[in-house]
Amino acid sequence: MNWEMLAAIGQLAAVFVGIPSLIYLAVQIREQTKERRQSAVNVLTAQWGDLTCSLYDSAELSAIFLRGVQSFADLDPVSKLRFSAFFNTFLNHFEAMYFSRCEGILTASSWGKMERTLSDMFAYPGVQEWWEQRKHWHTEEFGRVVGEIIARRDKPKAFSAFNLSEMVGPKTGT
């Protein structure tokens, strides 16, 4: 056997060992990517749950929120601050989810659910008032998404069964 033949056998052996290794590596990378995506979605879901918890833990904040979606302008200064803090955090979560969708982390169906929730919120005049004053707090890309939602002029229905016109809630700052 000469050196050329040994080199050819060595190269052939490298191919037989290398190809399965590359396939294994590709499978591992794909699985890690799936796990990272699921982990990111789980974090976003947990943060969303923590945020909504603040509404059902506080009747006062819930009342402020329900009054604010009707009319941000009619809230007293302290209620405006609380509504703004809550709603800005609320939108920051949606913005993170939007960018997760753009990066392929969040599925189209999951983003569709989020977009329907945004549509329900932005159908209310108080939320639109708030957005006009605070949209500069968010990215232009997300601002375009919200602008498209507002332009559809959906009818407010998220809280239609709540009899908001009859609502009397605690006011703060007085």
Disulfide bonds with the S-S distance in Angstrom:
none
